[in-house]
Amino acid sequence: MFTREVINDLREIFDSVCRDFEAELVEFDGEDDHVHLLVNYPPKVAISVLVNSLKGVSSRMIRKKAYPSVQKKLWGSALWSPSYFAGSCGGAPIGIIREYIEQQQTPP
């Protein structure tokens, strides 16, 4: 569903949303059916609010572009499933997390 072009658009959208929350998109990549984000965000931001905004804004903007690969795979009219996983990586070296995200099988 996600082509390289869609992944590149998502990167720009997520970066913009993060800046709105005074957060930093440290690393981003994805595969054809999911994405990984490494985000540094301030403690005043609730992760659920940030994720809801990332998913909502990106869904609207990507659906607006009407990519054929995405149109065929929408969850009804939604781009994302209603769930997400968020984990803390406070003890892990950022380089290791960044390397994991970079090794995703980005679509051609």
Summary of the structure (lengths in Angstrom):
residues: 108
radius of gyration: 13.7
end to end distance: 11.6
largest distance: 40.8
contacts: 273
relative contact order: 0.22
helix: 45%
strand: 14%
